[in-house]
Amino acid sequence: MSDSQRESLRQKALAEIALLDTPPEREFDALARLAQRMLGTSMSSVTLIDPERQWFKARCGPLAPETQRAGAFCPVVFETEAPLCVPDAHSDPRFAGSPFVTGAPNIRYYAGVPVRVQQVDGNKVTIGTLCVLDDKPREPSTQDLKILNDLACVAEALVEARAVALRTAEMAEQRRVAMERLERERRQLKHAERMADMGSWRYDIAINTTSWSDGVFAIHELPINGGVPNAEIMNFFPEPDRTAFLDAVMRTLDTGEPFEMDADFLTARQNRRRVRVSCEIELAKGSPVALVGLIQDVTERYGLEKRLRHQATIDDLTQLPNRAEFHRVLDRRLREARASKTEFAVLLIDLDGFKAVNDALGHAAGDEVLRRVADRLRQPCVDGCVSGRLGGDEFAVIVPGDVNSTALDPMVQKLLRDLQIVTAGQGQIARVSGTVGIAWSGDANSDRETLLRHADAALYAAKRSAKGTAQTYQADMSIAKDVGGGFGASAFR
């Protein structure tokens, strides 16, 4: 190692102990006095050497608090890392011209030994000296250096103890800062849990015990001081979601795959909620030790989503499926019929005389008629059917596949009677009836557009024949059969 590298190492070690320019400490002062008395000199010091100066951590006699490094005795010990004894500085060419010899404090005798600190790698590095000085020359003895070396060991112990105390204080400060940060983060997490109606949980597999954050207690409507009701946790989930949750947990344990699911929930106060639960495995040394996850109260969001789905699929006036939803259901039924090689019927209904109701009695009366029609389409005679409002005064009905043409006849007859609606207002009476066009999915090759087009063709054939009647689509509508005039009285195939 070069001299410059060694110097750099010494300065780094000196900086790490943070002893330079610190206030006096009685232990170091006592050590300097002890060296002075034991060796009978007029001066002594515990000296630290930085790049430009020597600074006295402790001193006895007429020594300045610090001096320049050049021309001083202690830097030689620092640089050589070896004891130094100068019986008479006037006779030593290294120091005869030193300002500390030719001027105050007029040093003639010097004896000093290195003070070292131990590094992490076990090596010792010199950071300063313990020395005695006198303004008179004297013959050194081997005993002087032995005493100084023993006292230097004490100095090193003091430095190490101070370094340990410093590191301990730093660690304590770091711990304090870390604890403050953790507490701040804990408060932020609790605030976030409250804002999000969320909490975290952890199930310890070994001890079969669950721990909850404050947010989980809030969702369960349980007091925190009551602890986690480990034996009753699953009781908050009603069936079938309880079984679904347990099955999902078992899959996670078997496969390691996390899951997230929505479930119905009943709080300790018997309030119904909707929650979202997530779960994943916590591993230690490659083995599962716990399940961890989140639970969030999504009741409000779930309700909003249901309302939005309802608004997107249900006609607001009649509360029947709207056109888009009816088409989705019809597409599904067509796929099912194609897969099972069965067929079903679709009824297309158009109201006769509805415009006259609006013109004579007003739109409020027209709206009431549409609601009454919707009520008719929800009656038991159409159980199993799916009815929808396609728009305006046009409605449609999907008849189940187990209703054949023979059974369909009385159903349509009753429907035609039910669609005979009389309404009055403003001194006037208006009558409304319904005309029905019937088409079978088999004739349309399970294509929705074709099926509805067939039903529409049958509807207008019925209207041309007589309003308030029903007809079934035929390949040539010119030979389509009127269903018994008026309400209809014949088969539809």
Buried (B, 14 or more C-beta within 10 A) or exposed (E): EEEEEBBEBBBEBBEBBEBBEEEEBEBBBEBBBBBBEBBEBBBBBBBBBBEEBBBBBBBBBEBEEBBEBEBBBBBBBBBEEEBBBBBBBEEBEEBEEBEBBBEEBBBBBBBBBBBBBBEEEEEBBBBBBBBBBBBEEBEBEEEBBEBBEEBBBBBBEBBBEBBEEBEEEEEEEEEEEEEEEEEEEEEEBBEEBEEEBBBBBBBBBEEEEBBBBBBBBBBBBBEEEEEBBEEEBEEBBEEEBBEBBEEBBEBBBEEEEBBEBBBBBBBBEEEEBBBBBBBBBBEEEEEBBBBBBBBBBBBEBBEEEEEEEEEEBBBEEBEBBBBEBBBEBBEEBBEEBBEEEBBBBBBBBBBBBBBBBBEBBEEEBBBBBBEBBBEBBBEEBBEEBBBBBBEEBBBBBBBBBEBBEEEBBEBBBBBBBBBBBEBEBEEEEBBBBBBBBBBBBBBBEBBBEBBBBBBBBBBBBBBEBBBBBBBBBBEEBEEBBBBBEBBBEEBBE
